[in-house]
Amino acid sequence: MLEEIVQPLTVWYHENKRTLPWREQKNPYYIWISEIMLQQTRVEAVKPFFKRFIQALPTIPDLAKCPEDRMLKLWEGLGYYNRVRNIQKAAVVVKEKYGGQLPADYELLLKLPGIGEYTAGAIASIAYQIPVPAVDGNVLRVISRILESDEDIMKQSLRNKMRESLLEVMPQESPGDFNQALMELGATVCVPNGAPKCELCPVMQLCAAKAHKRELELPVKSKAKARRIEEKTVLLIRDGERVAIRKRPSKGLLAGLYELPNYPGHLTEEEILEQMRQYGLVTLRIQPLPQSKHIFSHVEWRMKGYAIKVAALEKEQANKMLFVDIQYAEEKYPVPAAFQAYASYMNMRLGQDKYIGGNYETVDNRSTML
């Protein structure tokens, strides 16, 4: 059945594909960066990040030599920061082994840090016209519905089976267009979380799920493990126009990024004041801020905040905290969007909030800033 979808789907793609900055030219570097950015992130959200990243680091050698803090700042707001670290590791290899150009070889692409089967397939097929599949969530959903498959798309065995099935029908003359057509159909027509737009689908007549009225039942996807809940107290400590930030550990969640000082649990005002005394800071005023939460893939932060005004400091550091000008912190320090709900109280924008509005959730909004 799958061989029958190739021609109508490819024709549909040429007539309906979205205009995207990484599609304007088949630049392997652009395709690589966009595909990593697009993992767990919407296309419209990625566009400004992609533009800024490519303007700052237009070539793979530029990326290979970029200081880590600057690279993380360019990625700020996209999350999954180990991905951009792996991108840089791969860029160093590409610069040293392949003269700064991604190899036109699927197997060699797979050997680069952070590049798996899907990303290697996307680069190889779109940039180099190598007939290999690129199976992402959109493709899994589309093929599951077309074949009316009841197998769990979270199982690697099914992913391998679908990849093998697509490999058999991959068009030799335009594999990149076919892969992108499948992705585009899943993103715009055969959508998740709601009714697919079957009336717009170029292969509706070939879809077994549609024929048997099962399109809303498929694909089958096992439930993810429940997220771990962590309570935190976040401090917005200000010394005039400066704010306290500190660097996170080099390993673990949000490794190596900067953050607003925070502590496990929901602390009381008395506990916070004692913490300030231990830091050697003189507290002039303390005010509770609204609660907020931020969701990561496997953990959810439930945060309680305090705005704290302290006496002017003679030194810029206090117990590993760095007091920096708010605007300078926004421009130069990579601070994860998990803290945006509190950064917004001092008009400091982080990550996606600079481009498309905040993605944080405030539990209560009755408090006002100092």
Contacts in CASP RR format, 6 or more apart in sequence:
PFRMAT RR
TARGET T0000
AUTHOR 0000-0000-0000
METHOD contacts of the structure
MODEL  1
MLEEIVQPLTVWYHENKRTLPWREQKNPYYIWISEIMLQQTRVEAVKPFF
KRFIQALPTIPDLAKCPEDRMLKLWEGLGYYNRVRNIQKAAVVVKEKYGG
QLPADYELLLKLPGIGEYTAGAIASIAYQIPVPAVDGNVLRVISRILESD
EDIMKQSLRNKMRESLLEVMPQESPGDFNQALMELGATVCVPNGAPKCEL
CPVMQLCAAKAHKRELELPVKSKAKARRIEEKTVLLIRDGERVAIRKRPS
KGLLAGLYELPNYPGHLTEEEILEQMRQYGLVTLRIQPLPQSKHIFSHVE
WRMKGYAIKVAALEKEQANKMLFVDIQYAEEKYPVPAAFQAYASYMNMRL
GQDKYIGGNYETVDNRSTML
1 146 0 8 1.000
1 147 0 8 1.000
1 206 0 8 1.000
1 208 0 8 1.000
2 143 0 8 1.000
2 146 0 8 1.000
2 147 0 8 1.000
2 165 0 8 1.000
2 166 0 8 1.000
2 168 0 8 1.000
2 169 0 8 1.000
3 168 0 8 1.000
3 169 0 8 1.000
4 203 0 8 1.000
4 206 0 8 1.000
5 146 0 8 1.000
5 203 0 8 1.000
5 206 0 8 1.000
6 169 0 8 1.000
6 171 0 8 1.000
6 178 0 8 1.000
8 202 0 8 1.000
8 203 0 8 1.000
9 178 0 8 1.000
9 181 0 8 1.000
9 182 0 8 1.000
9 185 0 8 1.000
9 202 0 8 1.000
9 203 0 8 1.000
10 171 0 8 1.000
10 174 0 8 1.000
10 177 0 8 1.000
10 178 0 8 1.000
10 181 0 8 1.000
11 202 0 8 1.000
12 181 0 8 1.000
12 185 0 8 1.000
12 202 0 8 1.000
13 177 0 8 1.000
13 178 0 8 1.000
13 180 0 8 1.000
13 181 0 8 1.000
13 184 0 8 1.000
13 185 0 8 1.000
14 177 0 8 1.000
16 184 0 8 1.000
16 188 0 8 1.000
17 23 0 8 1.000
17 180 0 8 1.000
17 181 0 8 1.000
17 184 0 8 1.000
18 43 0 8 1.000
18 184 0 8 1.000
18 188 0 8 1.000
20 34 0 8 1.000
20 43 0 8 1.000
20 47 0 8 1.000
21 30 0 8 1.000
21 34 0 8 1.000
21 47 0 8 1.000
21 50 0 8 1.000
21 51 0 8 1.000
21 54 0 8 1.000
22 30 0 8 1.000
22 31 0 8 1.000
22 33 0 8 1.000
22 34 0 8 1.000
22 50 0 8 1.000
23 180 0 8 1.000
26 126 0 8 1.000
26 127 0 8 1.000
27 127 0 8 1.000
28 101 0 8 1.000
28 102 0 8 1.000
28 104 0 8 1.000
28 123 0 8 1.000
28 127 0 8 1.000
28 128 0 8 1.000
29 59 0 8 1.000
29 60 0 8 1.000
29 102 0 8 1.000
30 50 0 8 1.000
30 54 0 8 1.000
31 122 0 8 1.000
31 123 0 8 1.000
31 126 0 8 1.000
31 127 0 8 1.000
32 87 0 8 1.000
32 102 0 8 1.000
32 115 0 8 1.000
32 119 0 8 1.000
32 123 0 8 1.000
33 50 0 8 1.000
33 53 0 8 1.000
33 54 0 8 1.000
33 87 0 8 1.000
34 46 0 8 1.000
34 50 0 8 1.000
35 118 0 8 1.000
35 119 0 8 1.000
35 122 0 8 1.000
35 123 0 8 1.000
36 83 0 8 1.000
36 84 0 8 1.000
36 87 0 8 1.000
36 119 0 8 1.000
37 46 0 8 1.000
37 49 0 8 1.000
37 50 0 8 1.000
37 53 0 8 1.000
37 78 0 8 1.000
38 46 0 8 1.000
39 80 0 8 1.000
39 83 0 8 1.000
40 80 0 8 1.000
40 297 0 8 1.000
41 78 0 8 1.000
43 187 0 8 1.000
44 356 0 8 1.000
45 352 0 8 1.000
45 355 0 8 1.000
45 356 0 8 1.000
46 78 0 8 1.000
48 354 0 8 1.000
48 355 0 8 1.000
48 356 0 8 1.000
49 74 0 8 1.000
49 75 0 8 1.000
49 77 0 8 1.000
49 78 0 8 1.000
49 352 0 8 1.000
49 355 0 8 1.000
52 74 0 8 1.000
53 74 0 8 1.000
53 75 0 8 1.000
56 62 0 8 1.000
56 66 0 8 1.000
56 70 0 8 1.000
56 74 0 8 1.000
57 63 0 8 1.000
57 66 0 8 1.000
57 71 0 8 1.000
57 74 0 8 1.000
59 100 0 8 1.000
60 91 0 8 1.000
60 94 0 8 1.000
60 95 0 8 1.000
60 100 0 8 1.000
60 101 0 8 1.000
60 102 0 8 1.000
61 91 0 8 1.000
61 95 0 8 1.000
61 100 0 8 1.000
63 71 0 8 1.000
63 87 0 8 1.000
63 88 0 8 1.000
63 91 0 8 1.000
64 88 0 8 1.000
64 91 0 8 1.000
64 92 0 8 1.000
64 94 0 8 1.000
64 95 0 8 1.000
64 100 0 8 1.000
66 88 0 8 1.000
68 85 0 8 1.000
68 88 0 8 1.000
68 256 0 8 1.000
69 332 0 8 1.000
69 333 0 8 1.000
69 334 0 8 1.000
71 84 0 8 1.000
71 88 0 8 1.000
72 81 0 8 1.000
72 84 0 8 1.000
72 256 0 8 1.000
72 257 0 8 1.000
72 334 0 8 1.000
73 332 0 8 1.000
73 333 0 8 1.000
73 334 0 8 1.000
74 84 0 8 1.000
75 81 0 8 1.000
75 83 0 8 1.000
75 84 0 8 1.000
75 334 0 8 1.000
76 334 0 8 1.000
76 335 0 8 1.000
76 336 0 8 1.000
76 337 0 8 1.000
76 350 0 8 1.000
76 351 0 8 1.000
77 336 0 8 1.000
77 337 0 8 1.000
77 350 0 8 1.000
77 351 0 8 1.000
77 352 0 8 1.000
78 84 0 8 1.000
78 351 0 8 1.000
78 352 0 8 1.000
79 336 0 8 1.000
79 337 0 8 1.000
80 297 0 8 1.000
81 254 0 8 1.000
81 255 0 8 1.000
81 256 0 8 1.000
81 257 0 8 1.000
81 336 0 8 1.000
82 255 0 8 1.000
83 114 0 8 1.000
86 113 0 8 1.000
86 114 0 8 1.000
87 114 0 8 1.000
89 113 0 8 1.000
89 114 0 8 1.000
90 112 0 8 1.000
90 113 0 8 1.000
90 114 0 8 1.000
90 115 0 8 1.000
91 100 0 8 1.000
93 112 0 8 1.000
93 113 0 8 1.000
94 100 0 8 1.000
94 101 0 8 1.000
94 102 0 8 1.000
94 103 0 8 1.000
94 112 0 8 1.000
102 109 0 8 1.000
102 112 0 8 1.000
102 123 0 8 1.000
102 127 0 8 1.000
103 109 0 8 1.000
104 124 0 8 1.000
104 127 0 8 1.000
104 128 0 8 1.000
104 130 0 8 1.000
105 124 0 8 1.000
105 130 0 8 1.000
106 120 0 8 1.000
106 121 0 8 1.000
106 124 0 8 1.000
106 130 0 8 1.000
106 132 0 8 1.000
109 115 0 8 1.000
109 119 0 8 1.000
109 120 0 8 1.000
109 121 0 8 1.000
109 123 0 8 1.000
109 124 0 8 1.000
110 116 0 8 1.000
110 117 0 8 1.000
110 120 0 8 1.000
115 123 0 8 1.000
117 135 0 8 1.000
117 163 0 8 1.000
118 134 0 8 1.000
118 135 0 8 1.000
118 136 0 8 1.000
119 134 0 8 1.000
120 132 0 8 1.000
121 130 0 8 1.000
121 132 0 8 1.000
121 133 0 8 1.000
121 134 0 8 1.000
121 179 0 8 1.000
122 134 0 8 1.000
122 179 0 8 1.000
124 130 0 8 1.000
124 132 0 8 1.000
125 131 0 8 1.000
125 132 0 8 1.000
125 133 0 8 1.000
125 134 0 8 1.000
125 170 0 8 1.000
125 175 0 8 1.000
125 176 0 8 1.000
125 178 0 8 1.000
125 179 0 8 1.000
126 134 0 8 1.000
126 176 0 8 1.000
126 179 0 8 1.000
126 180 0 8 1.000
129 173 0 8 1.000
129 174 0 8 1.000
129 175 0 8 1.000
129 176 0 8 1.000
130 175 0 8 1.000
131 167 0 8 1.000
131 170 0 8 1.000
131 171 0 8 1.000
131 172 0 8 1.000
131 175 0 8 1.000
132 167 0 8 1.000
132 170 0 8 1.000
132 175 0 8 1.000
133 139 0 8 1.000
133 162 0 8 1.000
133 163 0 8 1.000
133 166 0 8 1.000
133 167 0 8 1.000
133 170 0 8 1.000
133 179 0 8 1.000
134 176 0 8 1.000
134 179 0 8 1.000
134 183 0 8 1.000
135 159 0 8 1.000
135 162 0 8 1.000
135 163 0 8 1.000
135 166 0 8 1.000
136 183 0 8 1.000
137 153 0 8 1.000
138 182 0 8 1.000
138 183 0 8 1.000
138 185 0 8 1.000
138 186 0 8 1.000
138 187 0 8 1.000
138 190 0 8 1.000
139 162 0 8 1.000
139 166 0 8 1.000
139 179 0 8 1.000
139 182 0 8 1.000
139 183 0 8 1.000
139 186 0 8 1.000
140 153 0 8 1.000
140 158 0 8 1.000
140 159 0 8 1.000
140 162 0 8 1.000
140 219 0 8 1.000
141 153 0 8 1.000
141 186 0 8 1.000
141 190 0 8 1.000
141 192 0 8 1.000
141 218 0 8 1.000
141 219 0 8 1.000
142 182 0 8 1.000
142 185 0 8 1.000
142 186 0 8 1.000
142 190 0 8 1.000
143 149 0 8 1.000
143 162 0 8 1.000
143 165 0 8 1.000
143 166 0 8 1.000
143 182 0 8 1.000
144 151 0 8 1.000
144 153 0 8 1.000
144 209 0 8 1.000
144 218 0 8 1.000
144 219 0 8 1.000
144 220 0 8 1.000
145 190 0 8 1.000
145 196 0 8 1.000
145 207 0 8 1.000
145 208 0 8 1.000
145 209 0 8 1.000
145 210 0 8 1.000
145 214 0 8 1.000
145 215 0 8 1.000
145 218 0 8 1.000
145 219 0 8 1.000
146 203 0 8 1.000
146 206 0 8 1.000
146 207 0 8 1.000
146 208 0 8 1.000
146 209 0 8 1.000
147 208 0 8 1.000
148 208 0 8 1.000
148 209 0 8 1.000
148 212 0 8 1.000
148 214 0 8 1.000
148 218 0 8 1.000
149 158 0 8 1.000
149 218 0 8 1.000
149 219 0 8 1.000
149 220 0 8 1.000
150 218 0 8 1.000
150 220 0 8 1.000
151 158 0 8 1.000
151 161 0 8 1.000
151 220 0 8 1.000
152 158 0 8 1.000
152 220 0 8 1.000
152 221 0 8 1.000
152 222 0 8 1.000
153 159 0 8 1.000
153 219 0 8 1.000
153 220 0 8 1.000
153 221 0 8 1.000
154 221 0 8 1.000
154 222 0 8 1.000
155 222 0 8 1.000
170 178 0 8 1.000
171 177 0 8 1.000
171 178 0 8 1.000
185 201 0 8 1.000
185 202 0 8 1.000
185 203 0 8 1.000
188 197 0 8 1.000
189 196 0 8 1.000
189 197 0 8 1.000
189 198 0 8 1.000
189 200 0 8 1.000
189 201 0 8 1.000
190 196 0 8 1.000
190 197 0 8 1.000
190 201 0 8 1.000
191 197 0 8 1.000
194 216 0 8 1.000
195 215 0 8 1.000
195 216 0 8 1.000
196 215 0 8 1.000
198 204 0 8 1.000
198 207 0 8 1.000
198 210 0 8 1.000
198 215 0 8 1.000
201 207 0 8 1.000
201 210 0 8 1.000
204 210 0 8 1.000
207 215 0 8 1.000
208 214 0 8 1.000
209 215 0 8 1.000
209 217 0 8 1.000
209 218 0 8 1.000
225 298 0 8 1.000
227 295 0 8 1.000
227 296 0 8 1.000
227 297 0 8 1.000
227 298 0 8 1.000
227 299 0 8 1.000
227 300 0 8 1.000
228 298 0 8 1.000
228 299 0 8 1.000
228 300 0 8 1.000
229 299 0 8 1.000
229 300 0 8 1.000
229 302 0 8 1.000
230 264 0 8 1.000
230 299 0 8 1.000
230 300 0 8 1.000
230 301 0 8 1.000
230 302 0 8 1.000
231 264 0 8 1.000
231 265 0 8 1.000
231 266 0 8 1.000
231 301 0 8 1.000
231 302 0 8 1.000
231 303 0 8 1.000
231 304 0 8 1.000
232 262 0 8 1.000
232 263 0 8 1.000
232 264 0 8 1.000
232 265 0 8 1.000
232 266 0 8 1.000
232 301 0 8 1.000
232 302 0 8 1.000
232 303 0 8 1.000
232 304 0 8 1.000
233 262 0 8 1.000
233 263 0 8 1.000
233 264 0 8 1.000
233 265 0 8 1.000
233 266 0 8 1.000
233 267 0 8 1.000
233 272 0 8 1.000
233 303 0 8 1.000
233 304 0 8 1.000
233 305 0 8 1.000
233 306 0 8 1.000
234 260 0 8 1.000
234 261 0 8 1.000
234 262 0 8 1.000
234 289 0 8 1.000
234 292 0 8 1.000
234 303 0 8 1.000
234 304 0 8 1.000
234 305 0 8 1.000
234 306 0 8 1.000
234 339 0 8 1.000
234 342 0 8 1.000
235 244 0 8 1.000
235 260 0 8 1.000
235 261 0 8 1.000
235 262 0 8 1.000
235 263 0 8 1.000
235 272 0 8 1.000
235 305 0 8 1.000
235 306 0 8 1.000
235 308 0 8 1.000
236 243 0 8 1.000
236 260 0 8 1.000
236 289 0 8 1.000
236 305 0 8 1.000
236 306 0 8 1.000
236 307 0 8 1.000
236 308 0 8 1.000
236 342 0 8 1.000
236 343 0 8 1.000
236 345 0 8 1.000
236 346 0 8 1.000
237 243 0 8 1.000
237 244 0 8 1.000
237 260 0 8 1.000
237 261 0 8 1.000
237 276 0 8 1.000
237 281 0 8 1.000
237 308 0 8 1.000
237 310 0 8 1.000
237 321 0 8 1.000
238 244 0 8 1.000
238 307 0 8 1.000
238 308 0 8 1.000
238 309 0 8 1.000
238 310 0 8 1.000
238 346 0 8 1.000
238 370 0 8 1.000
239 310 0 8 1.000
239 311 0 8 1.000
239 312 0 8 1.000
239 313 0 8 1.000
239 323 0 8 1.000
240 309 0 8 1.000
240 312 0 8 1.000
241 325 0 8 1.000
241 326 0 8 1.000
242 323 0 8 1.000
242 324 0 8 1.000
242 325 0 8 1.000
242 326 0 8 1.000
243 260 0 8 1.000
243 323 0 8 1.000
243 324 0 8 1.000
243 326 0 8 1.000
243 329 0 8 1.000
243 346 0 8 1.000
243 348 0 8 1.000
244 260 0 8 1.000
244 261 0 8 1.000
244 318 0 8 1.000
244 321 0 8 1.000
244 322 0 8 1.000
244 323 0 8 1.000
245 258 0 8 1.000
245 259 0 8 1.000
245 260 0 8 1.000
245 261 0 8 1.000
245 321 0 8 1.000
245 322 0 8 1.000
245 324 0 8 1.000
245 329 0 8 1.000
245 333 0 8 1.000
245 335 0 8 1.000
246 258 0 8 1.000
246 259 0 8 1.000
246 261 0 8 1.000
246 320 0 8 1.000
246 321 0 8 1.000
246 322 0 8 1.000
247 256 0 8 1.000
247 257 0 8 1.000
247 258 0 8 1.000
247 259 0 8 1.000
247 320 0 8 1.000
247 322 0 8 1.000
248 254 0 8 1.000
248 255 0 8 1.000
248 256 0 8 1.000
248 257 0 8 1.000
248 258 0 8 1.000
248 259 0 8 1.000
249 255 0 8 1.000
249 256 0 8 1.000
250 256 0 8 1.000
253 296 0 8 1.000
253 299 0 8 1.000
254 336 0 8 1.000
254 338 0 8 1.000
257 334 0 8 1.000
257 335 0 8 1.000
257 336 0 8 1.000
258 329 0 8 1.000
258 333 0 8 1.000
258 334 0 8 1.000
258 335 0 8 1.000
259 335 0 8 1.000
259 336 0 8 1.000
259 339 0 8 1.000
260 335 0 8 1.000
260 339 0 8 1.000
260 342 0 8 1.000
260 343 0 8 1.000
261 321 0 8 1.000
262 303 0 8 1.000
263 275 0 8 1.000
265 304 0 8 1.000
266 304 0 8 1.000
267 275 0 8 1.000
267 304 0 8 1.000
269 286 0 8 1.000
269 288 0 8 1.000
269 306 0 8 1.000
272 286 0 8 1.000
272 306 0 8 1.000
272 308 0 8 1.000
273 283 0 8 1.000
273 286 0 8 1.000
276 282 0 8 1.000
276 283 0 8 1.000
276 308 0 8 1.000
276 310 0 8 1.000
277 283 0 8 1.000
278 319 0 8 1.000
279 318 0 8 1.000
279 319 0 8 1.000
279 321 0 8 1.000
280 318 0 8 1.000
280 319 0 8 1.000
281 310 0 8 1.000
281 311 0 8 1.000
281 313 0 8 1.000
281 318 0 8 1.000
282 310 0 8 1.000
282 311 0 8 1.000
283 308 0 8 1.000
283 309 0 8 1.000
283 310 0 8 1.000
284 309 0 8 1.000
284 310 0 8 1.000
284 311 0 8 1.000
285 308 0 8 1.000
285 309 0 8 1.000
285 370 0 8 1.000
286 306 0 8 1.000
286 307 0 8 1.000
286 308 0 8 1.000
286 309 0 8 1.000
287 306 0 8 1.000
287 307 0 8 1.000
287 308 0 8 1.000
287 367 0 8 1.000
287 369 0 8 1.000
287 370 0 8 1.000
288 304 0 8 1.000
288 305 0 8 1.000
288 306 0 8 1.000
288 367 0 8 1.000
289 304 0 8 1.000
289 305 0 8 1.000
289 306 0 8 1.000
289 307 0 8 1.000
289 342 0 8 1.000
289 345 0 8 1.000
289 367 0 8 1.000
289 369 0 8 1.000
290 305 0 8 1.000
290 341 0 8 1.000
290 362 0 8 1.000
290 363 0 8 1.000
290 364 0 8 1.000
290 365 0 8 1.000
290 366 0 8 1.000
290 367 0 8 1.000
291 302 0 8 1.000
291 303 0 8 1.000
291 304 0 8 1.000
291 305 0 8 1.000
291 362 0 8 1.000
291 363 0 8 1.000
291 364 0 8 1.000
292 303 0 8 1.000
292 305 0 8 1.000
292 341 0 8 1.000
292 342 0 8 1.000
292 360 0 8 1.000
292 361 0 8 1.000
292 362 0 8 1.000
292 363 0 8 1.000
293 300 0 8 1.000
293 301 0 8 1.000
293 302 0 8 1.000
293 303 0 8 1.000
293 360 0 8 1.000
293 361 0 8 1.000
293 363 0 8 1.000
294 300 0 8 1.000
294 301 0 8 1.000
294 303 0 8 1.000
294 337 0 8 1.000
294 338 0 8 1.000
294 341 0 8 1.000
294 360 0 8 1.000
294 361 0 8 1.000
295 301 0 8 1.000
296 338 0 8 1.000
301 338 0 8 1.000
303 341 0 8 1.000
303 342 0 8 1.000
305 342 0 8 1.000
307 345 0 8 1.000
307 369 0 8 1.000
307 370 0 8 1.000
309 370 0 8 1.000
313 323 0 8 1.000
316 322 0 8 1.000
316 323 0 8 1.000
316 324 0 8 1.000
317 323 0 8 1.000
324 333 0 8 1.000
326 346 0 8 1.000
326 347 0 8 1.000
326 348 0 8 1.000
329 335 0 8 1.000
329 348 0 8 1.000
330 348 0 8 1.000
330 349 0 8 1.000
330 350 0 8 1.000
335 343 0 8 1.000
335 348 0 8 1.000
335 350 0 8 1.000
336 350 0 8 1.000
337 350 0 8 1.000
337 351 0 8 1.000
337 352 0 8 1.000
337 353 0 8 1.000
337 358 0 8 1.000
337 359 0 8 1.000
337 360 0 8 1.000
338 360 0 8 1.000
339 350 0 8 1.000
340 349 0 8 1.000
340 350 0 8 1.000
340 351 0 8 1.000
340 353 0 8 1.000
340 358 0 8 1.000
340 359 0 8 1.000
340 360 0 8 1.000
341 360 0 8 1.000
341 361 0 8 1.000
341 362 0 8 1.000
343 349 0 8 1.000
343 350 0 8 1.000
344 353 0 8 1.000
344 358 0 8 1.000
345 369 0 8 1.000
346 369 0 8 1.000
352 358 0 8 1.000
352 359 0 8 1.000
353 359 0 8 1.000
END
